[in-house]
C-alpha cells in the first residue's frame, strides 16, 4: 500500500492516523470513566495524568492529520446527494474541531485547578490560565459537553459509514480500511 492517497483510496499515512486516533479515543474514554470512579488520591491523579497524556497525543495526531490532509488531498467521495456530502463535511470538520478543543479545554481545566500538565512525564507544559475554581468548573462542563459532542459525531460517522457499506454498497468504507483489498 502506498503512503499517500490515490483517486479512490486513502494511503497508509491517513489510514494509520485515523485508526490510531480511534484506538486512543476509546482508551481516553475508558481512562476518564476509570478516573471518575476513583476517590481523590494518588491512583486518581495517576489515571488523570495518563488521560492528559493520551489527550495531548490525540491533539498532536490531529494536527498531523490536518497538515497531511492539506498536503495530500482525500479521494473524491462516491456519488451521493449534495445534502449527504454537506453533512459528511460538517461531521468531519466538526470532529477535527472537537479533537482540538477537547485536549485544550482539559489542559485549561487542569491549569485552572492548579494541577500540572505533562506529556507522558517527558515535557512539562505551561499553564494556559491562572488558577481559578470558578473557571475550572466552567471548563469542566465545557469539556464534558465536548466529550458528548465527540461521541455523537463519531456515532454519526460510524452510522453513515455503515449505511454506505451495507445499504448504498458504494465502497466508501473500503477506502479507509487497511486490511481490505487494494485498487
Residue frames as qw, qx, qy, qz and C-alpha x, y, z in Angstrom:
[[0.000, 0.890, 0.456, 0.000, 0.00, 0.00, 0.00],
 [0.418, 0.466, -0.033, 0.779, 1.30, 3.42, -0.83],
 [0.283, -0.266, -0.476, 0.789, 1.76, 6.18, 1.74],
 [0.175, 0.202, 0.003, -0.964, -0.32, 8.83, 0.00],
 [0.585, 0.424, 0.504, -0.473, -3.90, 8.88, -1.20],
 [0.212, 0.092, 0.748, 0.622, -4.97, 7.77, -4.63],
 [0.320, -0.143, -0.311, -0.883, -8.06, 8.86, -6.55],
 [0.697, -0.285, -0.498, -0.430, -10.08, 6.03, -4.93],
 [0.824, -0.365, -0.398, 0.172, -8.39, 5.18, -1.64],
 [0.313, -0.909, 0.250, -0.113, -6.68, 6.70, 1.38],
 [0.566, 0.516, -0.593, 0.249, -2.99, 5.97, 1.72],
 [0.705, -0.181, -0.601, 0.330, -1.21, 4.26, 4.58],
 [0.211, 0.103, -0.373, 0.897, -0.42, 7.51, 6.44],
 [0.425, -0.247, 0.010, -0.871, -4.00, 8.85, 6.67],
 [0.794, -0.232, -0.503, -0.250, -5.36, 5.37, 7.38],
 [0.610, -0.062, -0.596, 0.519, -2.85, 4.87, 10.20],
 [0.000, -0.156, 0.289, -0.945, -3.55, 8.30, 11.69],
 [0.600, -0.274, -0.257, -0.706, -7.30, 7.65, 11.52],
 [0.827, -0.237, -0.503, -0.083, -7.16, 4.25, 13.26],
 [0.464, 0.034, -0.541, 0.701, -4.61, 5.34, 15.89],
 [0.225, -0.225, 0.168, -0.933, -6.95, 8.19, 16.85],
 [0.740, -0.268, -0.384, -0.484, -9.89, 5.77, 17.02],
 [0.752, -0.150, -0.578, 0.278, -7.97, 3.48, 19.41],
 [0.280, 0.090, -0.412, 0.863, -6.70, 6.41, 21.51],
 [0.410, -0.311, -0.052, -0.856, -10.21, 7.86, 21.80],
 [0.810, -0.300, -0.462, -0.203, -11.51, 4.54, 23.12],
 [0.625, -0.068, -0.509, 0.588, -8.62, 4.43, 25.60],
 [0.034, 0.266, -0.176, 0.947, -9.32, 8.06, 26.51],
 [0.607, -0.387, -0.185, -0.669, -12.97, 7.46, 27.35],
 [0.836, -0.242, -0.485, 0.087, -12.05, 4.34, 29.37],
 [0.465, 0.071, -0.421, 0.775, -9.42, 6.31, 31.33],
 [0.223, -0.339, 0.058, -0.912, -11.91, 9.10, 32.05],
 [0.763, -0.367, -0.324, -0.422, -14.53, 6.63, 33.28],
 [0.781, -0.136, -0.494, 0.357, -11.98, 4.80, 35.44],
 [0.264, 0.189, -0.327, 0.887, -10.73, 8.08, 36.93],
 [0.437, -0.421, -0.112, -0.787, -14.30, 9.19, 37.73],
 [0.835, -0.338, -0.396, -0.176, -14.80, 6.02, 39.78],
 [0.670, 0.003, -0.469, 0.576, -11.71, 6.62, 41.93],
 [0.366, -0.880, -0.234, 0.190, -11.57, 8.69, 45.12],
 [0.228, 0.915, -0.259, 0.211, -9.23, 11.67, 45.08],
 [0.730, -0.550, 0.374, 0.155, -5.76, 10.34, 45.73],
 [0.232, -0.542, 0.667, 0.457, -2.59, 9.08, 44.09],
 [0.444, 0.203, 0.841, 0.234, -4.36, 6.48, 41.92],
 [0.340, 0.823, 0.441, -0.114, -6.85, 9.02, 40.56],
 [0.003, 0.883, -0.248, -0.397, -4.11, 11.58, 39.87],
 [0.344, -0.315, 0.782, 0.413, -2.04, 8.94, 38.06],
 [0.436, 0.474, 0.755, 0.126, -5.06, 7.92, 35.97],
 [0.223, 0.926, 0.217, -0.215, -5.77, 11.57, 35.13],
 [0.194, -0.699, 0.497, 0.477, -2.10, 12.10, 34.20],
 [0.392, 0.037, 0.838, 0.379, -2.41, 9.25, 31.67],
 [0.323, 0.745, 0.581, -0.057, -5.71, 10.74, 30.46],
 [0.047, 0.913, -0.093, -0.395, -3.99, 14.09, 29.89],
 [0.281, -0.468, 0.689, 0.477, -1.07, 12.46, 28.06],
 [0.400, 0.332, 0.815, 0.255, -3.38, 10.50, 25.77],
 [0.229, 0.874, 0.380, -0.196, -5.40, 13.68, 25.14],
 [0.059, -0.818, 0.335, 0.464, -2.26, 15.61, 24.21],
 [0.371, -0.151, 0.816, 0.417, -1.19, 12.74, 21.95],
 [0.378, 0.618, 0.686, 0.073, -4.57, 12.93, 20.19],
 [0.098, 0.928, 0.060, -0.354, -4.10, 16.69, 19.80],
 [0.210, -0.589, 0.600, 0.499, -0.69, 16.16, 18.19],
 [0.375, 0.148, 0.858, 0.318, -2.03, 13.48, 15.85],
 [0.301, 0.797, 0.506, -0.136, -4.99, 15.71, 14.92],
 [0.005, 0.850, -0.232, -0.474, -2.53, 18.45, 13.98],
 [0.261, -0.302, 0.797, 0.453, -0.61, 15.98, 11.82],
 [0.393, 0.447, 0.800, 0.077, -3.87, 14.74, 10.25],
 [0.258, 0.892, 0.244, -0.280, -4.96, 18.25, 9.27],
 [0.079, -0.728, 0.489, 0.474, -1.50, 19.09, 7.94],
 [0.352, -0.062, 0.873, 0.331, -1.43, 15.83, 5.97],
 [0.391, 0.642, 0.656, -0.075, -4.91, 16.49, 4.60],
 [0.172, 0.898, -0.053, -0.402, -3.73, 19.88, 3.31],
 [0.132, -0.568, 0.707, 0.401, -0.73, 18.20, 1.66],
 [0.012, -0.015, 0.958, 0.288, -2.46, 15.05, 0.37],
 [0.532, 0.000, -0.067, -0.844, -6.00, 15.67, -0.85],
 [0.550, 0.023, 0.781, -0.294, -8.50, 12.95, 0.08],
 [0.152, 0.174, 0.856, 0.463, -10.05, 10.75, -2.58],
 [0.375, -0.121, -0.223, -0.892, -13.20, 12.09, -4.19],
 [0.489, 0.047, 0.705, -0.512, -16.34, 10.85, -2.47],
 [0.189, 0.262, 0.889, 0.324, -18.60, 8.44, -4.30],
 [0.216, -0.361, -0.386, -0.821, -21.72, 9.90, -5.91],
 [0.200, -0.471, -0.766, 0.390, -24.20, 10.99, -3.24],
 [0.013, -0.877, -0.414, -0.244, -26.83, 13.67, -2.76],
 [0.254, 0.613, -0.208, 0.718, -25.44, 17.14, -2.02],
 [0.560, -0.686, 0.106, -0.452, -27.02, 17.15, 1.48],
 [0.955, -0.255, -0.024, 0.148, -25.06, 13.98, 2.34],
 [0.659, 0.376, -0.135, 0.638, -21.82, 15.49, 1.05],
 [0.113, -0.709, 0.145, -0.681, -22.50, 18.62, 3.16],
 [0.793, -0.552, 0.046, -0.255, -23.36, 16.51, 6.23],
 [0.927, -0.003, -0.104, 0.361, -20.19, 14.44, 5.77],
 [0.420, 0.528, -0.167, 0.719, -18.04, 17.58, 5.51],
 [0.370, -0.698, 0.130, -0.599, -19.65, 19.18, 8.55],
 [0.917, -0.393, -0.018, -0.063, -19.25, 15.97, 10.55],
 [0.832, 0.163, -0.149, 0.510, -15.59, 15.54, 9.61],
 [0.241, 0.544, -0.190, 0.781, -14.62, 19.15, 10.31],
 [0.593, -0.648, 0.019, -0.476, -16.75, 19.09, 13.48],
 [0.944, -0.266, -0.103, 0.168, -14.78, 16.08, 14.68],
 [0.613, 0.335, -0.179, 0.693, -11.49, 17.84, 13.90],
 [0.141, -0.681, 0.099, -0.712, -12.67, 20.92, 15.83],
 [0.784, -0.556, 0.020, -0.275, -13.63, 18.80, 18.85],
 [0.916, -0.004, -0.159, 0.367, -10.36, 16.83, 18.64],
 [0.363, 0.444, -0.216, 0.790, -8.58, 20.18, 19.09],
 [0.357, -0.622, 0.040, -0.696, -11.00, 21.68, 21.62],
 [0.871, -0.417, -0.239, -0.101, -11.20, 18.70, 23.99],
 [0.778, -0.089, -0.268, 0.561, -7.49, 18.50, 24.90],
 [0.201, 0.429, -0.103, 0.875, -7.19, 22.28, 25.03],
 [0.527, -0.607, -0.067, -0.591, -10.14, 22.62, 27.43],
 [0.898, -0.331, -0.260, 0.127, -8.74, 19.75, 29.50],
 [0.605, 0.167, -0.219, 0.747, -5.36, 21.49, 29.65],
 [0.103, -0.523, 0.047, -0.845, -7.02, 24.79, 30.63],
 [0.746, -0.532, -0.223, -0.334, -9.16, 22.97, 33.21],
 [0.844, -0.187, -0.288, 0.412, -6.04, 21.44, 34.79],
 [0.347, 0.317, -0.155, 0.869, -4.35, 24.83, 34.80],
 [0.377, -0.573, -0.081, -0.724, -7.41, 26.43, 36.44],
 [0.858, -0.459, -0.195, -0.121, -7.42, 23.65, 39.06],
 [0.156, -0.831, 0.523, -0.113, -3.68, 24.27, 39.64],
 [0.890, -0.120, 0.431, 0.090, -2.73, 20.75, 38.52],
 [0.092, -0.588, 0.592, 0.544, 0.34, 20.36, 36.30],
 [0.859, 0.453, 0.131, -0.198, 0.05, 19.00, 32.78],
 [0.196, -0.577, 0.709, 0.355, 2.83, 16.96, 31.28],
 [0.804, 0.377, -0.296, -0.352, 3.11, 14.77, 28.24],
 [0.940, 0.013, -0.331, 0.076, 3.97, 11.27, 29.47],
 [0.681, -0.677, 0.039, 0.275, 6.17, 12.84, 32.17],
 [0.715, 0.157, 0.210, 0.649, 8.63, 13.93, 29.48],
 [0.171, 0.355, 0.135, 0.909, 7.57, 17.52, 28.89],
 [0.093, -0.559, -0.588, 0.577, 6.04, 19.80, 31.50],
 [0.170, 0.598, 0.482, 0.618, 3.57, 22.10, 29.76],
 [0.043, 0.086, -0.264, 0.960, 2.91, 25.68, 30.83],
 [0.166, 0.535, 0.702, -0.441, -0.35, 26.68, 32.45],
 [0.174, 0.438, 0.558, 0.683, -2.80, 28.15, 29.96],
 [0.304, -0.751, -0.228, -0.540, -4.87, 30.04, 32.54],
 [0.035, -0.432, 0.605, -0.668, -4.40, 31.22, 36.09],
 [0.187, -0.224, -0.927, 0.234, -5.79, 29.05, 38.89],
 [0.398, -0.079, 0.070, -0.911, -9.49, 29.74, 39.42],
 [0.281, 0.140, 0.912, -0.263, -12.07, 27.43, 40.97],
 [0.524, 0.567, 0.330, -0.543, -14.96, 29.04, 39.09],
 [0.420, 0.614, -0.497, -0.446, -13.12, 28.83, 35.76],
 [0.043, -0.230, 0.972, 0.022, -12.22, 25.20, 36.48],
 [0.438, 0.325, 0.742, -0.390, -15.91, 24.39, 36.99],
 [0.535, 0.662, -0.006, -0.525, -16.90, 26.10, 33.74],
 [0.281, 0.561, -0.720, -0.297, -14.13, 24.37, 31.80],
 [0.265, -0.052, 0.951, -0.148, -15.12, 21.02, 33.31],
 [0.559, 0.502, 0.503, -0.426, -18.65, 21.49, 31.99],
 [0.464, 0.709, -0.310, -0.431, -17.37, 22.57, 28.57],
 [0.021, 0.422, -0.898, -0.121, -15.03, 19.55, 28.49],
 [0.416, 0.172, 0.855, -0.257, -17.96, 17.22, 29.31],
 [0.575, 0.644, 0.219, -0.455, -20.17, 18.79, 26.61],
 [0.327, 0.671, -0.570, -0.342, -17.36, 18.47, 24.07],
 [0.181, -0.211, 0.960, -0.008, -16.86, 14.80, 25.01],
 [0.520, 0.412, 0.671, -0.332, -20.57, 14.18, 24.44],
 [0.480, 0.742, -0.117, -0.454, -20.39, 16.07, 21.16],
 [0.110, 0.527, -0.806, -0.247, -17.48, 13.91, 20.04],
 [0.360, 0.065, 0.920, -0.139, -19.39, 10.74, 20.92],
 [0.552, 0.608, 0.391, -0.417, -22.37, 11.98, 18.93],
 [0.393, 0.747, -0.367, -0.391, -20.28, 12.95, 15.89],
 [0.061, -0.384, 0.913, 0.123, -18.32, 9.69, 16.00],
 [0.473, 0.257, 0.810, -0.233, -21.54, 7.68, 16.20],
 [0.534, 0.717, 0.122, -0.430, -22.95, 9.64, 13.26],
 [0.192, 0.668, -0.650, -0.308, -19.73, 8.99, 11.33],
 [0.231, -0.150, 0.961, -0.005, -19.90, 5.23, 12.02],
 [0.536, 0.461, 0.622, -0.336, -23.61, 5.00, 11.15],
 [0.473, 0.757, -0.143, -0.428, -23.03, 6.88, 7.89],
 [0.067, 0.523, -0.819, -0.228, -20.08, 4.62, 7.01],
 [0.354, 0.075, 0.924, -0.126, -22.17, 1.52, 7.71],
 [0.551, 0.627, 0.332, -0.440, -25.03, 2.95, 5.62],
 [0.368, 0.714, -0.455, -0.385, -22.64, 3.45, 2.71],
 [0.080, -0.354, 0.929, 0.076, -21.23, -0.05, 3.17],
 [0.235, 0.160, 0.950, -0.129, -24.41, -2.08, 3.61],
 [0.421, 0.662, 0.498, -0.369, -27.23, -0.04, 2.04],
 [0.361, 0.825, -0.186, -0.392, -25.57, 2.03, -0.68],
 [0.889, -0.007, 0.366, 0.273, -22.85, -0.55, -1.37],
 [0.417, 0.905, -0.058, 0.064, -20.68, 2.20, -2.84],
 [0.832, 0.173, -0.224, 0.478, -17.32, 1.05, -1.46],
 [0.075, -0.887, 0.144, -0.432, -16.84, 4.13, 0.72],
 [0.726, -0.637, 0.251, -0.066, -15.60, 2.15, 3.75],
 [0.930, 0.135, 0.091, 0.330, -13.04, 0.20, 1.71],
 [0.381, 0.794, -0.126, 0.457, -11.14, 3.45, 1.18],
 [0.242, -0.762, 0.403, -0.445, -10.18, 3.69, 4.88],
 [0.910, -0.311, 0.245, -0.121, -9.76, 0.00, 5.78],
 [0.024, 0.711, -0.679, -0.181, -6.12, -1.09, 5.52],
 [0.424, -0.159, 0.891, -0.016, -6.92, -4.80, 5.58],
 [0.674, 0.544, 0.434, -0.248, -9.37, -4.64, 2.62],
 [0.751, 0.328, 0.405, 0.405, -8.30, -5.19, -1.00],
 [0.275, -0.418, 0.225, 0.836, -6.15, -2.79, -2.95],
 [0.462, 0.632, -0.039, -0.621, -7.08, -0.79, -6.05]]
